[in-house]
């Protein structure tokens, strides 16, 4: 994916000779850690910030996936776009007090496993 520059522009920094995949993994890892450390419902600032940051990450990735120069296979892009749509919608439901963050954590963990080559994202 080409979202590394966008991720870096939004505070998701990578260092040294790391690959784009490493930077994407790190971004998902940081956001997922925020979600895991916050209470599962949005009755506090930590959860609101974590959900907002997760939505921002998925929005950036969706924009990157839609770019004509994105070299991922069409099936992979379609699957990730579907996950992005779900993550963003579910994040809105969490913010409205209608859902918990657990599915967001699960999706992010699945993507992280895919980025590490442990299974398809």
FIMI-443268 format. One record per atom (N, C-alpha, C, O, CB): residue in three letters; z, x, y negated; atom name; residue number from 0. Coordinates in steps of 0.02 Angstrom, whole numbers. Glycine has a CB too. Layout:
BEGIN
R, ala, Z, X, Y, CA, NUM .
...
//
This chain:
BEGIN
R, unk, 0, 42, 59, N, 0 .
R, unk, 0, 0, 0, CA, 0 .
R, unk, 0, 44, -62, C, 0 .
R, unk, 20, 102, -59, O, 0 .
R, unk, 61, -48, 0, CB, 0 .
R, unk, -22, 18, -116, N, 1 .
R, unk, -26, 55, -179, CA, 1 .
R, unk, 30, 37, -227, C, 1 .
R, unk, 24, 50, -287, O, 1 .
R, unk, -93, 42, -212, CB, 1 .
R, unk, 82, 8, -203, N, 2 .
R, unk, 135, -16, -247, CA, 2 .
R, unk, 183, 39, -269, C, 2 .
R, unk, 229, 26, -308, O, 2 .
R, unk, 175, -70, -213, CB, 2 .
R, unk, 173, 100, -246, N, 3 .
R, unk, 220, 154, -262, CA, 3 .
R, unk, 226, 164, -336, C, 3 .
R, unk, 282, 169, -362, O, 3 .
R, unk, 199, 219, -228, CB, 3 .
R, unk, 170, 167, -373, N, 4 .
R, unk, 175, 176, -446, CA, 4 .
R, unk, 213, 118, -476, C, 4 .
R, unk, 256, 129, -518, O, 4 .
R, unk, 105, 182, -477, CB, 4 .
R, unk, 198, 56, -456, N, 5 .
R, unk, 234, -1, -482, CA, 5 .
R, unk, 308, 2, -464, C, 5 .
R, unk, 351, -13, -505, O, 5 .
R, unk, 203, -66, -456, CB, 5 .
R, unk, 322, 22, -403, N, 6 .
R, unk, 392, 28, -382, CA, 6 .
R, unk, 427, 81, -424, C, 6 .
R, unk, 483, 70, -446, O, 6 .
R, unk, 397, 46, -307, CB, 6 .
R, unk, 394, 137, -435, N, 7 .
R, unk, 425, 190, -477, CA, 7 .
R, unk, 434, 166, -548, C, 7 .
R, unk, 485, 182, -579, O, 7 .
R, unk, 382, 253, -475, CB, 7 .
R, unk, 386, 129, -575, N, 8 .
R, unk, 392, 103, -643, CA, 8 .
R, unk, 450, 55, -650, C, 8 .
R, unk, 475, 45, -706, O, 8 .
R, unk, 327, 69, -663, CB, 8 .
R, unk, 472, 25, -596, N, 9 .
R, unk, 527, -23, -598, CA, 9 .
R, unk, 593, 6, -571, C, 9 .
R, unk, 638, -31, -552, O, 9 .
R, unk, 508, -85, -558, CB, 9 .
R, unk, 597, 72, -569, N, 10 .
R, unk, 661, 104, -552, CA, 10 .
R, unk, 670, 120, -479, C, 10 .
R, unk, 725, 141, -460, O, 10 .
R, unk, 715, 60, -573, CB, 10 .
R, unk, 619, 112, -438, N, 11 .
R, unk, 624, 129, -368, CA, 11 .
R, unk, 593, 198, -360, C, 11 .
R, unk, 535, 204, -342, O, 11 .
R, unk, 589, 76, -321, CB, 11 .
R, unk, 631, 250, -373, N, 12 .
R, unk, 606, 318, -377, CA, 12 .
R, unk, 604, 351, -308, C, 12 .
R, unk, 647, 339, -265, O, 12 .
R, unk, 649, 360, -423, CB, 12 .
R, unk, 552, 391, -298, N, 13 .
R, unk, 548, 433, -240, CA, 13 .
R, unk, 552, 505, -264, C, 13 .
R, unk, 544, 518, -324, O, 13 .
R, unk, 483, 420, -198, CB, 13 .
R, unk, 564, 551, -218, N, 14 .
R, unk, 571, 620, -240, CA, 14 .
R, unk, 527, 665, -198, C, 14 .
R, unk, 513, 651, -139, O, 14 .
R, unk, 644, 642, -236, CB, 14 .
R, unk, 505, 719, -228, N, 15 .
R, unk, 470, 772, -192, CA, 15 .
R, unk, 407, 751, -157, C, 15 .
R, unk, 365, 715, -185, O, 15 .
R, unk, 515, 801, -143, CB, 15 .
R, unk, 400, 773, -96, N, 16 .
R, unk, 339, 763, -57, CA, 16 .
R, unk, 342, 702, -12, C, 16 .
R, unk, 315, 703, 43, O, 16 .
R, unk, 325, 824, -16, CB, 16 .
R, unk, 374, 653, -33, N, 17 .
R, unk, 381, 592, 6, CA, 17 .
R, unk, 316, 552, 5, C, 17 .
R, unk, 278, 555, -44, O, 17 .
R, unk, 440, 549, -20, CB, 17 .
R, unk, 304, 516, 58, N, 18 .
R, unk, 243, 476, 62, CA, 18 .
R, unk, 253, 408, 29, C, 18 .
R, unk, 309, 389, 14, O, 18 .
R, unk, 221, 467, 135, CB, 18 .
R, unk, 198, 373, 18, N, 19 .
R, unk, 202, 306, -10, CA, 19 .
R, unk, 243, 261, 37, C, 19 .
R, unk, 282, 220, 14, O, 19 .
R, unk, 130, 276, -20, CB, 19 .
R, unk, 234, 270, 101, N, 20 .
R, unk, 272, 231, 151, CA, 20 .
R, unk, 347, 245, 144, C, 20 .
R, unk, 387, 199, 149, O, 20 .
R, unk, 248, 248, 223, CB, 20 .
R, unk, 365, 308, 132, N, 21 .
R, unk, 436, 325, 122, CA, 21 .
R, unk, 463, 290, 60, C, 21 .
R, unk, 519, 264, 61, O, 21 .
R, unk, 444, 402, 115, CB, 21 .
R, unk, 424, 290, 6, N, 22 .
R, unk, 447, 258, -56, CA, 22 .
R, unk, 455, 183, -45, C, 22 .
R, unk, 503, 153, -70, O, 22 .
R, unk, 396, 271, -114, CB, 22 .
R, unk, 409, 152, -9, N, 23 .
R, unk, 415, 80, 5, CA, 23 .
R, unk, 476, 66, 48, C, 23 .
R, unk, 512, 18, 36, O, 23 .
R, unk, 351, 55, 40, CB, 23 .
R, unk, 487, 108, 99, N, 24 .
R, unk, 546, 101, 141, CA, 24 .
R, unk, 609, 106, 99, C, 24 .
R, unk, 655, 65, 105, O, 24 .
R, unk, 547, 154, 197, CB, 24 .
R, unk, 612, 156, 55, N, 25 .
R, unk, 671, 165, 13, CA, 25 .
R, unk, 683, 105, -32, C, 25 .
R, unk, 740, 84, -41, O, 25 .
R, unk, 663, 228, -30, CB, 25 .
R, unk, 629, 77, -61, N, 26 .
R, unk, 637, 18, -104, CA, 26 .
R, unk, 665, -40, -64, C, 26 .
R, unk, 712, -74, -87, O, 26 .
R, unk, 569, -1, -136, CB, 26 .
R, unk, 638, -53, -5, N, 27 .
R, unk, 664, -107, 37, CA, 27 .
R, unk, 736, -92, 58, C, 27 .
R, unk, 778, -138, 61, O, 27 .
R, unk, 620, -117, 99, CB, 27 .
R, unk, 751, -30, 73, N, 28 .
R, unk, 818, -11, 94, CA, 28 .
R, unk, 869, -25, 39, C, 28 .
R, unk, 922, -53, 51, O, 28 .
R, unk, 821, 63, 114, CB, 28 .
R, unk, 852, -5, -23, N, 29 .
R, unk, 899, -17, -79, CA, 29 .
R, unk, 910, -91, -92, C, 29 .
R, unk, 967, -113, -101, O, 29 .
R, unk, 872, 16, -143, CB, 29 .
R, unk, 856, -129, -92, N, 30 .
R, unk, 862, -201, -105, CA, 30 .
R, unk, 900, -235, -49, C, 30 .
R, unk, 942, -278, -61, O, 30 .
R, unk, 792, -234, -115, CB, 30 .
R, unk, 885, -216, 13, N, 31 .
R, unk, 920, -246, 70, CA, 31 .
R, unk, 993, -229, 69, C, 31 .
R, unk, 1035, -271, 86, O, 31 .
R, unk, 888, -223, 135, CB, 31 .
R, unk, 1010, -169, 50, N, 32 .
R, unk, 1081, -149, 44, CA, 32 .
R, unk, 1116, -193, -8, C, 32 .
R, unk, 1172, -216, 3, O, 32 .
R, unk, 1088, -74, 25, CB, 32 .
R, unk, 1082, -206, -64, N, 33 .
R, unk, 1111, -250, -115, CA, 33 .
R, unk, 1124, -319, -86, C, 33 .
R, unk, 1177, -348, -97, O, 33 .
R, unk, 1063, -255, -177, CB, 33 .
R, unk, 1074, -346, -49, N, 34 .
R, unk, 1082, -413, -20, CA, 34 .
R, unk, 1139, -414, 31, C, 34 .
R, unk, 1177, -462, 34, O, 34 .
R, unk, 1016, -435, 14, CB, 34 .
R, unk, 1145, -361, 71, N, 35 .
R, unk, 1197, -360, 123, CA, 35 .
R, unk, 1267, -353, 93, C, 35 .
R, unk, 1315, -380, 121, O, 35 .
R, unk, 1184, -302, 171, CB, 35 .
R, unk, 1273, -317, 38, N, 36 .
R, unk, 1338, -306, 8, CA, 36 .
R, unk, 1362, -365, -34, C, 36 .
R, unk, 1422, -371, -47, O, 36 .
R, unk, 1336, -244, -34, CB, 36 .
R, unk, 1316, -407, -54, N, 37 .
R, unk, 1334, -465, -96, CA, 37 .
R, unk, 1352, -524, -51, C, 37 .
R, unk, 1329, -528, 5, O, 37 .
R, unk, 1276, -484, -144, CB, 37 .
R, unk, 1393, -570, -77, N, 38 .
R, unk, 1406, -631, -40, CA, 38 .
R, unk, 1341, -668, -26, C, 38 .
R, unk, 1293, -662, -65, O, 38 .
R, unk, 1456, -677, -79, CB, 38 .
R, unk, 1338, -706, 27, N, 39 .
R, unk, 1275, -738, 49, CA, 39 .
R, unk, 1253, -796, 5, C, 39 .
R, unk, 1195, -818, 10, O, 39 .
R, unk, 1284, -762, 119, CB, 39 .
R, unk, 1296, -821, -38, N, 40 .
R, unk, 1280, -877, -83, CA, 40 .
R, unk, 1280, -852, -155, C, 40 .
R, unk, 1313, -803, -171, O, 40 .
R, unk, 1329, -936, -74, CB, 40 .
R, unk, 1244, -886, -199, N, 41 .
R, unk, 1239, -863, -269, CA, 41 .
R, unk, 1291, -894, -314, C, 41 .
R, unk, 1275, -929, -362, O, 41 .
R, unk, 1170, -879, -296, CB, 41 .
R, unk, 1353, -882, -299, N, 42 .
R, unk, 1405, -904, -344, CA, 42 .
R, unk, 1436, -844, -380, C, 42 .
R, unk, 1492, -848, -405, O, 42 .
R, unk, 1460, -943, -306, CB, 42 .
R, unk, 1398, -789, -383, N, 43 .
R, unk, 1423, -729, -415, CA, 43 .
R, unk, 1364, -686, -439, C, 43 .
R, unk, 1308, -696, -417, O, 43 .
R, unk, 1467, -688, -366, CB, 43 .
R, unk, 1379, -640, -484, N, 44 .
R, unk, 1327, -599, -514, CA, 44 .
R, unk, 1294, -550, -465, C, 44 .
R, unk, 1234, -537, -471, O, 44 .
R, unk, 1356, -559, -571, CB, 44 .
R, unk, 1332, -524, -417, N, 45 .
R, unk, 1304, -477, -369, CA, 45 .
R, unk, 1247, -508, -328, C, 45 .
R, unk, 1195, -478, -318, O, 45 .
R, unk, 1358, -450, -322, CB, 45 .
R, unk, 1259, -569, -304, N, 46 .
R, unk, 1207, -603, -264, CA, 46 .
R, unk, 1148, -621, -307, C, 46 .
R, unk, 1090, -613, -286, O, 46 .
R, unk, 1236, -666, -231, CB, 46 .
R, unk, 1160, -644, -367, N, 47 .
R, unk, 1104, -662, -412, CA, 47 .
R, unk, 1062, -600, -427, C, 47 .
R, unk, 1000, -604, -424, O, 47 .
R, unk, 1131, -692, -479, CB, 47 .
R, unk, 1093, -544, -441, N, 48 .
R, unk, 1056, -482, -454, CA, 48 .
R, unk, 1017, -460, -393, C, 48 .
R, unk, 959, -440, -398, O, 48 .
R, unk, 1103, -426, -478, CB, 48 .
R, unk, 1048, -463, -334, N, 49 .
R, unk, 1015, -441, -273, CA, 49 .
R, unk, 954, -485, -258, C, 49 .
R, unk, 901, -460, -240, O, 49 .
R, unk, 1064, -443, -213, CB, 49 .
R, unk, 962, -551, -264, N, 50 .
R, unk, 906, -596, -251, CA, 50 .
R, unk, 851, -586, -303, C, 50 .
R, unk, 792, -586, -285, O, 50 .
R, unk, 929, -669, -252, CB, 50 .
R, unk, 869, -578, -366, N, 51 .
R, unk, 820, -566, -418, CA, 51 .
R, unk, 781, -502, -404, C, 51 .
R, unk, 719, -500, -410, O, 51 .
R, unk, 854, -562, -487, CB, 51 .
R, unk, 816, -449, -385, N, 52 .
R, unk, 784, -385, -371, CA, 52 .
R, unk, 738, -391, -310, C, 52 .
R, unk, 684, -362, -309, O, 52 .
R, unk, 837, -330, -359, CB, 52 .
R, unk, 760, -427, -259, N, 53 .
R, unk, 718, -439, -200, CA, 53 .
R, unk, 654, -476, -219, C, 53 .
R, unk, 600, -459, -196, O, 53 .
R, unk, 757, -478, -146, CB, 53 .
R, unk, 661, -527, -261, N, 54 .
R, unk, 603, -565, -283, CA, 54 .
R, unk, 555, -521, -323, C, 54 .
R, unk, 494, -525, -316, O, 54 .
R, unk, 625, -626, -326, CB, 54 .
R, unk, 583, -478, -365, N, 55 .
R, unk, 542, -432, -404, CA, 55 .
R, unk, 503, -384, -357, C, 55 .
R, unk, 443, -372, -368, O, 55 .
R, unk, 586, -391, -452, CB, 55 .
R, unk, 536, -358, -306, N, 56 .
R, unk, 504, -313, -259, CA, 56 .
R, unk, 446, -348, -223, C, 56 .
R, unk, 391, -321, -220, O, 56 .
R, unk, 555, -287, -207, CB, 56 .
R, unk, 459, -408, -197, N, 57 .
R, unk, 407, -445, -161, CA, 57 .
R, unk, 350, -465, -208, C, 57 .
R, unk, 292, -467, -187, O, 57 .
R, unk, 436, -507, -128, CB, 57 .
R, unk, 365, -480, -270, N, 58 .
R, unk, 313, -497, -318, CA, 58 .
R, unk, 268, -436, -331, C, 58 .
R, unk, 207, -443, -333, O, 58 .
R, unk, 344, -522, -385, CB, 58 .
R, unk, 298, -378, -341, N, 59 .
R, unk, 259, -316, -350, CA, 59 .
R, unk, 214, -302, -290, C, 59 .
R, unk, 156, -284, -298, O, 59 .
R, unk, 306, -257, -363, CB, 59 .
R, unk, 242, -311, -231, N, 60 .
R, unk, 202, -299, -171, CA, 60 .
R, unk, 146, -349, -164, C, 60 .
R, unk, 91, -331, -142, O, 60 .
R, unk, 247, -301, -109, CB, 60 .
R, unk, 158, -412, -181, N, 61 .
R, unk, 105, -462, -178, CA, 61 .
R, unk, 48, -445, -226, C, 61 .
R, unk, -10, -452, -208, O, 61 .
R, unk, 133, -532, -194, CB, 61 .
R, unk, 65, -423, -286, N, 62 .
R, unk, 13, -402, -334, CA, 62 .
R, unk, -27, -344, -305, C, 62 .
R, unk, -88, -343, -310, O, 62 .
R, unk, 45, -381, -401, CB, 62 .
R, unk, 7, -296, -275, N, 63 .
R, unk, -27, -239, -246, CA, 63 .
R, unk, -72, -261, -188, C, 63 .
R, unk, -128, -236, -182, O, 63 .
R, unk, 25, -187, -221, CB, 63 .
R, unk, -49, -306, -147, N, 64 .
R, unk, -89, -330, -90, CA, 64 .
R, unk, -152, -365, -114, C, 64 .
R, unk, -203, -364, -79, O, 64 .
R, unk, -48, -377, -47, CB, 64 .
R, unk, -149, -396, -172, N, 65 .
R, unk, -206, -433, -198, CA, 65 .
R, unk, -258, -388, -232, C, 65 .
R, unk, -313, -411, -247, O, 65 .
R, unk, -182, -486, -247, CB, 65 .
R, unk, -241, -326, -245, N, 66 .
R, unk, -287, -279, -277, CA, 66 .
R, unk, -347, -267, -233, C, 66 .
R, unk, -339, -257, -172, O, 66 .
R, unk, -251, -213, -294, CB, 66 .
R, unk, -408, -266, -261, N, 67 .
R, unk, -468, -254, -222, CA, 67 .
R, unk, -467, -186, -185, C, 67 .
R, unk, -496, -181, -131, O, 67 .
R, unk, -529, -257, -267, CB, 67 .
R, unk, -435, -136, -213, N, 68 .
R, unk, -433, -70, -182, CA, 68 .
R, unk, -381, -62, -128, C, 68 .
R, unk, -375, -7, -99, O, 68 .
R, unk, -423, -20, -234, CB, 68 .
R, unk, -342, -113, -114, N, 69 .
R, unk, -291, -107, -62, CA, 69 .
R, unk, -325, -97, 5, C, 69 .
R, unk, -365, -139, 26, O, 69 .
R, unk, -244, -170, -61, CB, 69 .
R, unk, -308, -43, 39, N, 70 .
R, unk, -343, -24, 100, CA, 70 .
R, unk, -313, -52, 164, C, 70 .
R, unk, -338, -35, 218, O, 70 .
R, unk, -344, 48, 105, CB, 70 .
R, unk, -262, -92, 160, N, 71 .
R, unk, -234, -120, 222, CA, 71 .
R, unk, -283, -168, 254, C, 71 .
R, unk, -324, -199, 220, O, 71 .
R, unk, -168, -156, 207, CB, 71 .
R, unk, -280, -174, 320, N, 72 .
R, unk, -323, -223, 355, CA, 72 .
R, unk, -307, -294, 330, C, 72 .
R, unk, -251, -310, 312, O, 72 .
R, unk, -312, -219, 432, CB, 72 .
R, unk, -359, -335, 329, N, 73 .
R, unk, -352, -404, 303, CA, 73 .
R, unk, -296, -443, 338, C, 73 .
R, unk, -259, -479, 305, O, 73 .
R, unk, -418, -441, 310, CB, 73 .
R, unk, -289, -436, 404, N, 74 .
R, unk, -237, -472, 441, CA, 74 .
R, unk, -168, -449, 418, C, 74 .
R, unk, -122, -490, 411, O, 74 .
R, unk, -245, -461, 517, CB, 74 .
R, unk, -160, -385, 407, N, 75 .
R, unk, -95, -359, 384, CA, 75 .
R, unk, -80, -385, 314, C, 75 .
R, unk, -24, -406, 300, O, 75 .
R, unk, -96, -281, 384, CB, 75 .
R, unk, -130, -382, 270, N, 76 .
R, unk, -120, -408, 202, CA, 76 .
R, unk, -102, -481, 203, C, 76 .
R, unk, -56, -503, 167, O, 76 .
R, unk, -183, -397, 159, CB, 76 .
R, unk, -136, -520, 244, N, 77 .
R, unk, -122, -592, 248, CA, 77 .
R, unk, -51, -604, 272, C, 77 .
R, unk, -16, -647, 244, O, 77 .
R, unk, -172, -627, 295, CB, 77 .
R, unk, -30, -568, 322, N, 78 .
R, unk, 38, -576, 348, CA, 78 .
R, unk, 91, -557, 296, C, 78 .
R, unk, 140, -593, 288, O, 78 .
R, unk, 48, -533, 410, CB, 78 .
R, unk, 79, -502, 261, N, 79 .
R, unk, 127, -481, 209, CA, 79 .
R, unk, 127, -529, 150, C, 79 .
R, unk, 180, -541, 121, O, 79 .
R, unk, 110, -411, 186, CB, 79 .
R, unk, 69, -555, 132, N, 80 .
R, unk, 66, -605, 78, CA, 80 .
R, unk, 106, -668, 97, C, 80 .
R, unk, 141, -697, 56, O, 80 .
R, unk, -8, -624, 61, CB, 80 .
R, unk, 100, -688, 160, N, 81 .
R, unk, 138, -745, 184, CA, 81 .
R, unk, 213, -731, 180, C, 81 .
R, unk, 252, -774, 158, O, 81 .
R, unk, 118, -763, 257, CB, 81 .
R, unk, 234, -672, 201, N, 82 .
R, unk, 304, -653, 195, CA, 82 .
R, unk, 327, -651, 123, C, 82 .
R, unk, 382, -672, 106, O, 82 .
R, unk, 316, -584, 228, CB, 82 .
R, unk, 284, -625, 79, N, 83 .
R, unk, 301, -623, 8, CA, 83 .
R, unk, 312, -693, -19, C, 83 .
R, unk, 361, -705, -55, O, 83 .
R, unk, 246, -587, -33, CB, 83 .
R, unk, 267, -739, -2, N, 84 .
R, unk, 275, -808, -25, CA, 84 .
R, unk, 339, -838, -1, C, 84 .
R, unk, 375, -872, -39, O, 84 .
R, unk, 216, -850, -2, CB, 84 .
R, unk, 355, -827, 63, N, 85 .
R, unk, 417, -854, 90, CA, 85 .
R, unk, 478, -823, 56, C, 85 .
R, unk, 524, -858, 36, O, 85 .
R, unk, 421, -842, 166, CB, 85 .
R, unk, 478, -756, 49, N, 86 .
R, unk, 535, -721, 19, CA, 86 .
R, unk, 547, -745, -53, C, 86 .
R, unk, 604, -755, -73, O, 86 .
R, unk, 524, -645, 19, CB, 86 .
R, unk, 493, -755, -90, N, 87 .
R, unk, 501, -778, -159, CA, 87 .
R, unk, 527, -850, -161, C, 87 .
R, unk, 573, -866, -199, O, 87 .
R, unk, 433, -773, -197, CB, 87 .
R, unk, 497, -894, -120, N, 88 .
R, unk, 521, -964, -118, CA, 88 .
R, unk, 593, -968, -94, C, 88 .
R, unk, 633, -1006, -122, O, 88 .
R, unk, 476, -1006, -71, CB, 88 .
R, unk, 610, -930, -42, N, 89 .
R, unk, 678, -933, -16, CA, 89 .
R, unk, 727, -905, -67, C, 89 .
R, unk, 783, -929, -74, O, 89 .
R, unk, 683, -894, 51, CB, 89 .
R, unk, 706, -853, -103, N, 90 .
R, unk, 749, -826, -156, CA, 90 .
R, unk, 764, -879, -209, C, 90 .
R, unk, 820, -882, -233, O, 90 .
R, unk, 715, -766, -189, CB, 90 .
R, unk, 714, -919, -226, N, 91 .
R, unk, 726, -974, -273, CA, 91 .
R, unk, 775, -1025, -245, C, 91 .
R, unk, 817, -1051, -281, O, 91 .
R, unk, 659, -1009, -292, CB, 91 .
R, unk, 769, -1039, -180, N, 92 .
R, unk, 816, -1085, -148, CA, 92 .
R, unk, 887, -1057, -149, C, 92 .
R, unk, 935, -1094, -159, O, 92 .
R, unk, 795, -1101, -76, CB, 92 .
R, unk, 894, -993, -138, N, 93 .
R, unk, 960, -961, -141, CA, 93 .
R, unk, 988, -968, -211, C, 93 .
R, unk, 1046, -985, -221, O, 93 .
R, unk, 957, -886, -119, CB, 93 .
R, unk, 947, -954, -260, N, 94 .
R, unk, 969, -958, -330, CA, 94 .
R, unk, 989, -1029, -349, C, 94 .
R, unk, 1033, -1039, -392, O, 94 .
R, unk, 914, -933, -377, CB, 94 .
R, unk, 958, -1078, -318, N, 95 .
R, unk, 974, -1148, -331, CA, 95 .
R, unk, 1035, -1171, -291, C, 95 .
R, unk, 1055, -1229, -297, O, 95 .
R, unk, 914, -1193, -316, CB, 95 .
R, unk, 1064, -1127, -252, N, 96 .
R, unk, 1123, -1144, -212, CA, 96 .
R, unk, 1106, -1184, -150, C, 96 .
R, unk, 1150, -1216, -121, O, 96 .
R, unk, 1170, -1183, -253, CB, 96 .
R, unk, 1043, -1183, -128, N, 97 .
R, unk, 1021, -1223, -71, CA, 97 .
R, unk, 1012, -1182, -7, C, 97 .
R, unk, 997, -1211, 45, O, 97 .
R, unk, 957, -1257, -87, CB, 97 .
R, unk, 1022, -1117, -11, N, 98 .
R, unk, 1011, -1074, 48, CA, 98 .
R, unk, 1053, -1011, 42, C, 98 .
R, unk, 1082, -997, -10, O, 98 .
R, unk, 936, -1056, 54, CB, 98 .
R, unk, 1055, -974, 97, N, 99 .
R, unk, 1091, -911, 99, CA, 99 .
R, unk, 1041, -853, 102, C, 99 .
R, unk, 981, -865, 113, O, 99 .
R, unk, 1140, -908, 160, CB, 99 .
R, unk, 1064, -793, 93, N, 100 .
R, unk, 1020, -734, 90, CA, 100 .
R, unk, 1001, -706, 158, C, 100 .
R, unk, 959, -661, 161, O, 100 .
R, unk, 1053, -681, 50, CB, 100 .
R, unk, 1030, -730, 212, N, 101 .
R, unk, 1018, -701, 278, CA, 101 .
R, unk, 944, -695, 296, C, 101 .
R, unk, 924, -642, 321, O, 101 .
R, unk, 1052, -743, 330, CB, 101 .
R, unk, 901, -747, 285, N, 102 .
R, unk, 830, -738, 301, CA, 102 .
R, unk, 796, -684, 260, C, 102 .
R, unk, 751, -650, 284, O, 102 .
R, unk, 794, -804, 290, CB, 102 .
R, unk, 818, -674, 198, N, 103 .
R, unk, 790, -620, 157, CA, 103 .
R, unk, 806, -552, 187, C, 103 .
R, unk, 764, -508, 189, O, 103 .
R, unk, 816, -625, 85, CB, 103 .
R, unk, 867, -545, 209, N, 104 .
R, unk, 889, -483, 241, CA, 104 .
R, unk, 848, -471, 305, C, 104 .
R, unk, 825, -415, 317, O, 104 .
R, unk, 964, -484, 257, CB, 104 .
R, unk, 840, -523, 345, N, 105 .
R, unk, 803, -517, 408, CA, 105 .
R, unk, 730, -496, 396, C, 105 .
R, unk, 705, -453, 431, O, 105 .
R, unk, 804, -583, 446, CB, 105 .
R, unk, 698, -527, 347, N, 106 .
R, unk, 628, -510, 331, CA, 106 .
R, unk, 623, -437, 308, C, 106 .
R, unk, 580, -400, 332, O, 106 .
R, unk, 600, -557, 277, CB, 106 .
R, unk, 667, -418, 264, N, 107 .
R, unk, 665, -349, 239, CA, 107 .
R, unk, 677, -299, 295, C, 107 .
R, unk, 644, -247, 297, O, 107 .
R, unk, 717, -340, 184, CB, 107 .
R, unk, 723, -314, 340, N, 108 .
R, unk, 736, -269, 396, CA, 108 .
R, unk, 675, -263, 441, C, 108 .
R, unk, 660, -209, 467, O, 108 .
R, unk, 797, -293, 436, CB, 108 .
R, unk, 640, -318, 451, N, 109 .
R, unk, 579, -317, 492, CA, 109 .
R, unk, 526, -273, 459, C, 109 .
R, unk, 493, -234, 493, O, 109 .
R, unk, 552, -388, 502, CB, 109 .
R, unk, 517, -281, 394, N, 110 .
R, unk, 469, -239, 358, CA, 110 .
R, unk, 489, -166, 362, C, 110 .
R, unk, 447, -123, 372, O, 110 .
R, unk, 463, -262, 284, CB, 110 .
R, unk, 553, -151, 355, N, 111 .
R, unk, 577, -83, 359, CA, 111 .
R, unk, 562, -53, 428, C, 111 .
R, unk, 542, 5, 433, O, 111 .
R, unk, 652, -79, 344, CB, 111 .
R, unk, 572, -92, 481, N, 112 .
R, unk, 556, -68, 549, CA, 112 .
R, unk, 481, -53, 554, C, 112 .
R, unk, 461, -4, 585, O, 112 .
R, unk, 577, -120, 602, CB, 112 .
R, unk, 440, -96, 525, N, 113 .
R, unk, 368, -85, 525, CA, 113 .
R, unk, 349, -22, 488, C, 113 .
R, unk, 306, 16, 510, O, 113 .
R, unk, 332, -145, 495, CB, 113 .
R, unk, 380, -10, 431, N, 114 .
R, unk, 366, 50, 392, CA, 114 .
R, unk, 386, 113, 429, C, 114 .
R, unk, 357, 166, 419, O, 114 .
R, unk, 401, 47, 325, CB, 114 .
R, unk, 436, 107, 472, N, 115 .
R, unk, 458, 163, 512, CA, 115 .
R, unk, 420, 169, 579, C, 115 .
R, unk, 434, 213, 619, O, 115 .
R, unk, 533, 157, 525, CB, 115 .
R, unk, 373, 123, 590, N, 116 .
R, unk, 334, 125, 651, CA, 116 .
R, unk, 370, 98, 712, C, 116 .
R, unk, 351, 112, 769, O, 116 .
R, unk, 312, 194, 665, CB, 116 .
R, unk, 422, 60, 700, N, 117 .
R, unk, 462, 32, 755, CA, 117 .
R, unk, 438, -36, 778, C, 117 .
R, unk, 466, -65, 824, O, 117 .
R, unk, 534, 28, 735, CB, 117 .
R, unk, 387, -62, 746, N, 118 .
R, unk, 361, -128, 764, CA, 118 .
R, unk, 318, -153, 708, C, 118 .
R, unk, 321, -128, 652, O, 118 .
R, unk, 418, -177, 780, CB, 118 .
R, unk, 279, -204, 722, N, 119 .
R, unk, 233, -232, 671, CA, 119 .
R, unk, 273, -269, 618, C, 119 .
R, unk, 321, -304, 634, O, 119 .
R, unk, 182, -280, 702, CB, 119 .
R, unk, 253, -260, 555, N, 120 .
R, unk, 286, -295, 500, CA, 120 .
R, unk, 254, -362, 495, C, 120 .
R, unk, 273, -401, 452, O, 120 .
R, unk, 281, -257, 433, CB, 120 .
//
